[in-house]
Amino acid sequence: MRCRHLESEDQAASATTTSDLFGMDASPLASANTPFDESPNVAAIKRPVGRPAVNWSTRDKSSQERDLFELSLEIEQRNAQEAGNKGFIATAMIYASLPHSAIEGAFFKRKSNTHTLTILNDPDIGLPYGKLPRVMTAFLCTEAKLRGERKIFLGRSQAEFANKLGLSRGGGQRGDITRLKDQCKRLFTSHINLVGLPNDAFHWRNVNISDKGMLLWNPHDPHDPSPWESWLDLSEPFFNECIDHAVPIEMDIIHQLRSPLAIDIYIWLTYRYNSISRPTPVTWKQLKWQFGANYADTEAGLSAFTYNFKKQLRVVAAAYPAAKFMIDPTRFTLLPSKTHVAPS
């Protein structure tokens, strides 16, 4: 068993829970109402005897890890809210994680023993995937939370919207600005459905991020300003989710993380550490259900997911040094830790 930090003494867990858009407890602690309803018995976890915490400072770090660690130090020295770097993400989008890479067709589905997540769209448009939709979702949630309005303005050009998102405005086949409009269309028109079967009951939630909107950007020149500003209206349920069940995050970290899986892990850790007061184990199978968007439902798929999760977890840990956890062959255990961005 590998330990991120030595485990603290167990504390009695107590948290007031409210229901989010998917009908799940807003408390990060696992319960029968969340997809993590197969958690092993916490009492069965043993403290590692005679094994020190992993010393991350002595391990070889990539340039991205070094940059993220330096950024984490900067964040500790400033008030993120005053500096304008504090963002928000709706808890519904933490469970409804999008595909990491392109999906053929316009139908995406993930199943566990009790929950099924489906994302649908017009085949001519396709499904959102990768880093950009995650950054856009955080932007929409932050705008809704801070401004308290359903109508979100996106700028008079793609370049202006890219600037709002804190993205590169470079072109080229792989440039942010080149892919931005395509991912906007994919995200804003997708339909998300979550079906649950706890205790033989049948529960479902249908989610649209936006009810309507217009993208008026010049298709030939992303820098050419339109006479009018592009906009969208958030759906009322999604807007209420942003207002009532938003998790504070550090936007600088979101921008610096390159992998969509790393972004998902960072947001999930920030969310879960808000109220964890005892070791909370989650099996690799459970994590794959939530995060393993493009991995096969086989033992080989689970092995590949576990390997990549650990790889991206190391990157996230460089940006979030306070995160404490343990890893063993069957599960990932969260230990009580300071959340990365304290709620207002």
NORHU-V663380 format. One record per residue. N is the residue number from 1. RES is the residue in three letters. NEAR is the number of other C-alpha atoms within 12 Angstrom. D_LAST is the distance of its C-alpha to the last C-alpha in Angstrom with 2 decimals. Layout:
n->N res->RES near->NEAR d_last->D_LAST
n->N res->RES near->NEAR d_last->D_LAST
This chain:
n->1 res->MET near->24 d_last->35.71
n->2 res->ARG near->26 d_last->33.48
n->3 res->CYS near->30 d_last->30.54
n->4 res->ARG near->35 d_last->27.60
n->5 res->HIS near->28 d_last->27.07
n->6 res->LEU near->29 d_last->28.85
n->7 res->GLU near->32 d_last->27.61
n->8 res->SER near->23 d_last->25.92
n->9 res->GLU near->14 d_last->27.31
n->10 res->ASP near->19 d_last->26.47
n->11 res->GLN near->16 d_last->24.15
n->12 res->ALA near->13 d_last->24.33
n->13 res->ALA near->18 d_last->21.78
n->14 res->SER near->13 d_last->20.11
n->15 res->ALA near->17 d_last->17.38
n->16 res->THR near->12 d_last->17.03
n->17 res->THR near->19 d_last->17.70
n->18 res->THR near->18 d_last->17.74
n->19 res->SER near->20 d_last->19.84
n->20 res->ASP near->32 d_last->18.81
n->21 res->LEU near->36 d_last->21.18
n->22 res->PHE near->35 d_last->23.64
n->23 res->GLY near->30 d_last->23.83
n->24 res->MET near->34 d_last->22.32
n->25 res->ASP near->27 d_last->20.16
n->26 res->ALA near->32 d_last->16.49
n->27 res->SER near->30 d_last->16.50
n->28 res->PRO near->40 d_last->17.33
n->29 res->LEU near->37 d_last->20.31
n->30 res->ALA near->35 d_last->23.59
n->31 res->SER near->22 d_last->25.42
n->32 res->ALA near->21 d_last->28.41
n->33 res->ASN near->29 d_last->26.33
n->34 res->THR near->38 d_last->25.09
n->35 res->PRO near->40 d_last->27.37
n->36 res->PHE near->32 d_last->27.30
n->37 res->ASP near->29 d_last->29.67
n->38 res->GLU near->27 d_last->32.19
n->39 res->SER near->29 d_last->30.27
n->40 res->PRO near->23 d_last->32.78
n->41 res->ASN near->18 d_last->32.99
n->42 res->VAL near->27 d_last->30.47
n->43 res->ALA near->13 d_last->33.15
n->44 res->ALA near->12 d_last->35.43
n->45 res->ILE near->26 d_last->33.36
n->46 res->LYS near->20 d_last->35.11
n->47 res->ARG near->25 d_last->33.84
n->48 res->PRO near->20 d_last->35.52
n->49 res->VAL near->12 d_last->38.31
n->50 res->GLY near->9 d_last->39.27
n->51 res->ARG near->16 d_last->37.20
n->52 res->PRO near->17 d_last->34.74
n->53 res->ALA near->23 d_last->31.46
n->54 res->VAL near->23 d_last->31.92
n->55 res->ASN near->18 d_last->31.94
n->56 res->TRP near->26 d_last->30.29
n->57 res->SER near->16 d_last->31.28
n->58 res->THR near->8 d_last->34.96
n->59 res->ARG near->12 d_last->34.81
n->60 res->ASP near->14 d_last->35.86
n->61 res->LYS near->19 d_last->32.97
n->62 res->SER near->15 d_last->33.21
n->63 res->SER near->14 d_last->32.40
n->64 res->GLN near->25 d_last->29.30
n->65 res->GLU near->31 d_last->28.11
n->66 res->ARG near->25 d_last->28.82
n->67 res->ASP near->21 d_last->26.97
n->68 res->LEU near->29 d_last->23.87
n->69 res->PHE near->29 d_last->24.05
n->70 res->GLU near->21 d_last->24.37
n->71 res->LEU near->28 d_last->21.38
n->72 res->SER near->30 d_last->19.32
n->73 res->LEU near->20 d_last->20.56
n->74 res->GLU near->20 d_last->19.60
n->75 res->ILE near->28 d_last->15.98
n->76 res->GLU near->21 d_last->15.96
n->77 res->GLN near->12 d_last->17.38
n->78 res->ARG near->17 d_last->14.98
n->79 res->ASN near->17 d_last->11.46
n->80 res->ALA near->26 d_last->10.97
n->81 res->GLN near->23 d_last->8.88
n->82 res->GLU near->12 d_last->11.64
n->83 res->ALA near->16 d_last->14.22
n->84 res->GLY near->19 d_last->13.52
n->85 res->ASN near->26 d_last->13.52
n->86 res->LYS near->33 d_last->10.24
n->87 res->GLY near->40 d_last->11.37
n->88 res->PHE near->43 d_last->11.17
n->89 res->ILE near->45 d_last->14.03
n->90 res->ALA near->41 d_last->15.28
n->91 res->THR near->42 d_last->16.29
n->92 res->ALA near->46 d_last->19.77
n->93 res->MET near->42 d_last->20.32
n->94 res->ILE near->40 d_last->19.65
n->95 res->TYR near->42 d_last->22.65
n->96 res->ALA near->42 d_last->24.61
n->97 res->SER near->44 d_last->24.98
n->98 res->LEU near->45 d_last->27.42
n->99 res->PRO near->39 d_last->30.69
n->100 res->HIS near->29 d_last->30.68
n->101 res->SER near->23 d_last->33.94
n->102 res->ALA near->20 d_last->36.27
n->103 res->ILE near->25 d_last->37.51
n->104 res->GLU near->18 d_last->40.99
n->105 res->GLY near->17 d_last->41.13
n->106 res->ALA near->26 d_last->38.38
n->107 res->PHE near->26 d_last->37.70
n->108 res->PHE near->33 d_last->35.41
n->109 res->LYS near->32 d_last->35.19
n->110 res->ARG near->35 d_last->33.81
n->111 res->LYS near->27 d_last->34.91
n->112 res->SER near->27 d_last->34.23
n->113 res->ASN near->22 d_last->36.08
n->114 res->THR near->27 d_last->33.89
n->115 res->HIS near->37 d_last->31.93
n->116 res->THR near->30 d_last->33.01
n->117 res->LEU near->38 d_last->30.93
n->118 res->THR near->31 d_last->32.82
n->119 res->ILE near->38 d_last->32.09
n->120 res->LEU near->32 d_last->34.75
n->121 res->ASN near->26 d_last->35.74
n->122 res->ASP near->19 d_last->38.87
n->123 res->PRO near->19 d_last->41.10
n->124 res->ASP near->16 d_last->41.77
n->125 res->ILE near->23 d_last->38.10
n->126 res->GLY near->28 d_last->37.02
n->127 res->LEU near->36 d_last->33.85
n->128 res->PRO near->45 d_last->30.81
n->129 res->TYR near->36 d_last->30.59
n->130 res->GLY near->35 d_last->29.36
n->131 res->LYS near->35 d_last->26.51
n->132 res->LEU near->42 d_last->26.50
n->133 res->PRO near->39 d_last->25.48
n->134 res->ARG near->43 d_last->22.49
n->135 res->VAL near->46 d_last->21.36
n->136 res->MET near->41 d_last->22.17
n->137 res->THR near->44 d_last->20.25
n->138 res->ALA near->43 d_last->17.02
n->139 res->PHE near->38 d_last->17.90
n->140 res->LEU near->45 d_last->18.60
n->141 res->CYS near->43 d_last->15.44
n->142 res->THR near->37 d_last->13.36
n->143 res->GLU near->33 d_last->15.73
n->144 res->ALA near->35 d_last->15.58
n->145 res->LYS near->32 d_last->11.82
n->146 res->LEU near->25 d_last->11.69
n->147 res->ARG near->17 d_last->15.18
n->148 res->GLY near->20 d_last->15.58
n->149 res->GLU near->23 d_last->19.13
n->150 res->ARG near->31 d_last->21.28
n->151 res->LYS near->27 d_last->23.55
n->152 res->ILE near->36 d_last->22.55
n->153 res->PHE near->29 d_last->24.83
n->154 res->LEU near->34 d_last->26.05
n->155 res->GLY near->29 d_last->28.22
n->156 res->ARG near->27 d_last->31.97
n->157 res->SER near->32 d_last->32.89
n->158 res->GLN near->41 d_last->31.91
n->159 res->ALA near->33 d_last->31.48
n->160 res->GLU near->27 d_last->29.00
n->161 res->PHE near->37 d_last->26.92
n->162 res->ALA near->33 d_last->27.23
n->163 res->ASN near->25 d_last->25.90
n->164 res->LYS near->27 d_last->22.84
n->165 res->LEU near->35 d_last->22.26
n->166 res->GLY near->25 d_last->22.89
n->167 res->LEU near->32 d_last->26.09
n->168 res->SER near->24 d_last->29.56
n->169 res->ARG near->24 d_last->31.78
n->170 res->GLY near->19 d_last->34.89
n->171 res->GLY near->20 d_last->37.49
n->172 res->GLY near->13 d_last->39.87
n->173 res->GLN near->10 d_last->40.04
n->174 res->ARG near->13 d_last->36.96
n->175 res->GLY near->18 d_last->34.99
n->176 res->ASP near->32 d_last->31.52
n->177 res->ILE near->34 d_last->32.74
n->178 res->THR near->27 d_last->35.83
n->179 res->ARG near->30 d_last->34.01
n->180 res->LEU near->43 d_last->31.13
n->181 res->LYS near->35 d_last->32.95
n->182 res->ASP near->26 d_last->34.42
n->183 res->GLN near->33 d_last->31.12
n->184 res->CYS near->41 d_last->29.63
n->185 res->LYS near->31 d_last->32.54
n->186 res->ARG near->34 d_last->32.23
n->187 res->LEU near->40 d_last->28.51
n->188 res->PHE near->40 d_last->28.47
n->189 res->THR near->34 d_last->31.59
n->190 res->SER near->35 d_last->30.99
n->191 res->HIS near->32 d_last->30.89
n->192 res->ILE near->37 d_last->29.06
n->193 res->ASN near->32 d_last->30.44
n->194 res->LEU near->36 d_last->29.50
n->195 res->VAL near->32 d_last->32.15
n->196 res->GLY near->31 d_last->31.89
n->197 res->LEU near->22 d_last->34.75
n->198 res->PRO near->24 d_last->33.39
n->199 res->ASN near->13 d_last->36.15
n->200 res->ASP near->11 d_last->38.49
n->201 res->ALA near->12 d_last->36.33
n->202 res->PHE near->15 d_last->35.66
n->203 res->HIS near->21 d_last->32.19
n->204 res->TRP near->22 d_last->31.24
n->205 res->ARG near->26 d_last->28.53
n->206 res->ASN near->26 d_last->29.37
n->207 res->VAL near->35 d_last->26.75
n->208 res->ASN near->30 d_last->27.26
n->209 res->ILE near->44 d_last->24.57
n->210 res->SER near->31 d_last->26.43
n->211 res->ASP near->23 d_last->29.06
n->212 res->LYS near->21 d_last->30.76
n->213 res->GLY near->23 d_last->30.67
n->214 res->MET near->25 d_last->32.94
n->215 res->LEU near->31 d_last->33.27
n->216 res->LEU near->27 d_last->35.66
n->217 res->TRP near->30 d_last->35.76
n->218 res->ASN near->22 d_last->39.16
n->219 res->PRO near->20 d_last->40.26
n->220 res->HIS near->15 d_last->42.48
n->221 res->ASP near->18 d_last->40.36
n->222 res->PRO near->31 d_last->36.59
n->223 res->HIS near->23 d_last->36.41
n->224 res->ASP near->20 d_last->38.38
n->225 res->PRO near->23 d_last->36.23
n->226 res->SER near->22 d_last->36.89
n->227 res->PRO near->12 d_last->37.64
n->228 res->TRP near->17 d_last->34.82
n->229 res->GLU near->24 d_last->31.27
n->230 res->SER near->27 d_last->30.59
n->231 res->TRP near->27 d_last->28.01
n->232 res->LEU near->30 d_last->27.00
n->233 res->ASP near->28 d_last->25.74
n->234 res->LEU near->34 d_last->23.31
n->235 res->SER near->29 d_last->24.78
n->236 res->GLU near->23 d_last->23.37
n->237 res->PRO near->25 d_last->22.57
n->238 res->PHE near->38 d_last->20.79
n->239 res->PHE near->39 d_last->18.86
n->240 res->ASN near->26 d_last->17.80
n->241 res->GLU near->38 d_last->16.81
n->242 res->CYS near->39 d_last->14.52
n->243 res->ILE near->31 d_last->12.92
n->244 res->ASP near->26 d_last->13.00
n->245 res->HIS near->36 d_last->12.92
n->246 res->ALA near->39 d_last->11.08
n->247 res->VAL near->43 d_last->10.23
n->248 res->PRO near->40 d_last->8.34
n->249 res->ILE near->44 d_last->11.37
n->250 res->GLU near->42 d_last->13.04
n->251 res->MET near->40 d_last->15.53
n->252 res->ASP near->32 d_last->17.95
n->253 res->ILE near->43 d_last->18.59
n->254 res->ILE near->42 d_last->19.31
n->255 res->HIS near->35 d_last->21.75
n->256 res->GLN near->32 d_last->23.45
n->257 res->LEU near->39 d_last->24.10
n->258 res->ARG near->26 d_last->27.46
n->259 res->SER near->30 d_last->27.95
n->260 res->PRO near->36 d_last->26.41
n->261 res->LEU near->40 d_last->26.64
n->262 res->ALA near->38 d_last->24.68
n->263 res->ILE near->43 d_last->21.86
n->264 res->ASP near->44 d_last->21.98
n->265 res->ILE near->40 d_last->22.01
n->266 res->TYR near->45 d_last->19.03
n->267 res->ILE near->45 d_last->16.83
n->268 res->TRP near->36 d_last->18.37
n->269 res->LEU near->41 d_last->17.86
n->270 res->THR near->42 d_last->14.14
n->271 res->TYR near->39 d_last->14.02
n->272 res->ARG near->40 d_last->16.53
n->273 res->TYR near->38 d_last->15.27
n->274 res->ASN near->30 d_last->12.14
n->275 res->SER near->32 d_last->14.65
n->276 res->ILE near->33 d_last->18.04
n->277 res->SER near->29 d_last->19.84
n->278 res->ARG near->30 d_last->23.36
n->279 res->PRO near->40 d_last->25.25
n->280 res->THR near->39 d_last->24.88
n->281 res->PRO near->36 d_last->27.78
n->282 res->VAL near->36 d_last->28.07
n->283 res->THR near->30 d_last->31.51
n->284 res->TRP near->33 d_last->32.33
n->285 res->LYS near->37 d_last->33.72
n->286 res->GLN near->33 d_last->30.45
n->287 res->LEU near->37 d_last->28.60
n->288 res->LYS near->39 d_last->31.36
n->289 res->TRP near->39 d_last->30.92
n->290 res->GLN near->38 d_last->27.34
n->291 res->PHE near->38 d_last->27.70
n->292 res->GLY near->39 d_last->31.46
n->293 res->ALA near->37 d_last->31.88
n->294 res->ASN near->30 d_last->35.21
n->295 res->TYR near->29 d_last->36.79
n->296 res->ALA near->19 d_last->39.87
n->297 res->ASP near->21 d_last->39.83
n->298 res->THR near->15 d_last->42.24
n->299 res->GLU near->14 d_last->42.31
n->300 res->ALA near->13 d_last->42.66
n->301 res->GLY near->20 d_last->39.62
n->302 res->LEU near->27 d_last->37.56
n->303 res->SER near->22 d_last->38.90
n->304 res->ALA near->22 d_last->38.06
n->305 res->PHE near->31 d_last->34.50
n->306 res->THR near->31 d_last->34.01
n->307 res->TYR near->20 d_last->35.43
n->308 res->ASN near->26 d_last->33.19
n->309 res->PHE near->35 d_last->30.03
n->310 res->LYS near->29 d_last->30.83
n->311 res->LYS near->21 d_last->31.63
n->312 res->GLN near->28 d_last->28.32
n->313 res->LEU near->36 d_last->26.43
n->314 res->ARG near->36 d_last->27.97
n->315 res->VAL near->37 d_last->26.63
n->316 res->VAL near->41 d_last->23.04
n->317 res->ALA near->38 d_last->23.46
n->318 res->ALA near->37 d_last->24.35
n->319 res->ALA near->41 d_last->20.98
n->320 res->TYR near->43 d_last->19.11
n->321 res->PRO near->35 d_last->21.26
n->322 res->ALA near->28 d_last->19.18
n->323 res->ALA near->39 d_last->19.94
n->324 res->LYS near->40 d_last->22.71
n->325 res->PHE near->40 d_last->25.19
n->326 res->MET near->36 d_last->28.89
n->327 res->ILE near->33 d_last->31.29
n->328 res->ASP near->22 d_last->34.69
n->329 res->PRO near->18 d_last->37.14
n->330 res->THR near->22 d_last->35.90
n->331 res->ARG near->31 d_last->32.13
n->332 res->PHE near->34 d_last->28.84
n->333 res->THR near->42 d_last->27.04
n->334 res->LEU near->44 d_last->23.37
n->335 res->LEU near->38 d_last->22.95
n->336 res->PRO near->35 d_last->19.95
n->337 res->SER near->33 d_last->17.81
n->338 res->LYS near->24 d_last->14.59
n->339 res->THR near->31 d_last->12.34
n->340 res->HIS near->36 d_last->12.51
n->341 res->VAL near->36 d_last->8.96
n->342 res->ALA near->23 d_last->6.43
n->343 res->PRO near->22 d_last->3.80
n->344 res->SER near->16 d_last->0.00
